[in-house]
Amino acid sequence: MAAGLRAAVAELDRNQPMRTMEQAIGATVAQPRFRTILVALFALVALLLAAIGVYGVMAYGVTQRTHELGVRMALGAADRHVVRLVLVESLALTSLGVCLGLAGGAAATRLLGGLLFETRPLDPATFVAVPLVLAAIALAASYIPARRALRVEPAVVLR
C-alpha cells in the first residue's frame, strides 16, 4: 500500500518529501532528546567529579591521621575497626552535605518549578533516590582511603 501512495504523491508533486510517522515523530523529538542526553551527560560528569572530590578529601584526611591510626593499630585495633572509623567519618560528612543539599534543593524548587514537565517540584522519588546514590558513591570513594589506612605500619609510626 505504501508503494501506491508514494506513486500517487509523486504524480502530484515530485518535490514533496515522503516520511513515515516514525520519521516525523523522530524529527519532532530530536531536539528535546539531544538536550536530555546532554543534561544526563553533564550530571554523570558532576557525579564523577563529586566522587573524585570525596576521594581526595578522605585520602587527605587519612594521610593527616596516619599517626593516630598507627597508634590505634599498635594498641590492638582490628582492621575492620580502622576501616569503620574512616567510613563513619565519611558518612558523617556525607550526611551533612546531603542534608544541606536537600534543603537547598527544596528551596530551589520554587525557582525551577515552572520548568518541570509532568512532575511535582518536591518529587519524593527524586528526593529519596538522589541522596541514596550520593551516599553510596561517597562511601565507595571513601573505602579506598580506608583500606589504605590499614597499610600503616604501627612500628614505623611509633618511631
N, C-alpha and C positions, 0 to 999 in steps of 0.2 A: 504494500500500500504506500510505503514511503517513497518508492521509486516513481510511482504515478503522480504523487503530489509534487515531487521535485520537478518532474517534466512539465506539469501544468503551470507551476510558478515560473519556470524558466521560459515558457512560451510567452507569458505576460510581461516579465521583466528579467532579463538575464543578469542584471546587476544586483538583484535582490539577494541578500545573503540567506542561506538556509541553515538554521540551527535547530538542534533538538531542545527540548525543555530542560534537560540536564545542563546543556551548554549555556542556556540563557540564565538559569539559576546560578550556575557556577560563576558566570561573569558578574552577576549582581553581588554575590557574597565574597568575591575575591579580595576586595579592599579590606572589609572588616576581618576576614580570616588572616590576612597578612598582618594587620595591626595586633590581632590577638596572639599570633605566633611571636611577633616582635616583643610584646609585653611579657609573654611567658619566658622568652629567652633572657630578657633583662632580669626577670625575677630569679631565674636559675643562676645567673651571674652574681646577683646580690646575695643569694643564699650561699654560694661558694665563697664569696668574699667574707661573709659573716663567719663561716666555718673556719676559714684561714685566720681571721682575727681572733676568734676564741682560742684556736690552737696556739697562736702566738702569745696571747696573754697568759694562758695556762702554762706554756713552756717556760716563759719568763718567770712566772711565779714559782714553778718547781725549781728552776735554777737558783732563785733567790733563797729558797728554803732547803737547799741541799744539805747544809749543816744540820738543821733541825731534823730532817728526815733520816739522815745518817745516825744521829743520836738515838732517835726512836728505834731504828732497826738494831742498833747496838744494844739497846736495853731490852730487846726481845719482841718488838712489834712484828707481827706476821705480815707477810707480803700483802695479803688481802686487806689488812687494816690500813696500810700505807696507801694502797690504791683507793680504798674507800674514802680516806681522808681527803685526797686530792679531788675525787669525784664529787664529794659532798660540798666542798668549797666551790667547785664549778657549778654545781646545781643551785647553790645559794645565789651566786652572781647571775646565773641564767634566769632564775625565778624573779629576781629584782628587775632585770631587763625586760622580761616578758610582761610583768605587771605594769611597768611604765609604758611599754609598747601597747598593751591593751587599752590603757587609759588614753593614750594619745590617739590610738585608732578609733576609739569610741567618740572622742571629741572631733576627730576629722570627718566622721560620717555626716555631720551637719553640712560641711562644705561640699562633700562628694556625693551626697545622696541623690542629686539630680542627674548624675552621670551613670547611675546604675540601671540595668535593664533586667526586669523580672527577678529582682532580688531585693530583700529588705536591707536597709543600711546596717542594722545590727544583726546580721545573719548569724544565728547560733552555730551553724556548722563551720563557718569560717573562723569565728572567734574561739572555737574549740580546736579545730584541726591545725591552724597555723601555730599556736603556741606549742602544741604537742610535737609538731615537726621541728620547730626551732629548738625545743628542749632535747629532742633526740639527736639532732645534728650537733648541738653543743656538748652533749655527753660523749658522743663519738669522737669529736675533736679533742676532748679532754682526756680521753682514755690513753692516747699515745704518750702525752707527758706523764700521766700517772704510772704507766708501765716503765717509762724511762727512769722514774724516781726509784724503782727497785734496783737499778744498776749501781746505785750509790754504794760504795764500799765503806762500811762503818769504820774500819780501821784507818782508812785514809782520812776520813772526816774527823776522827778523834785526834789525829796528829795535828 
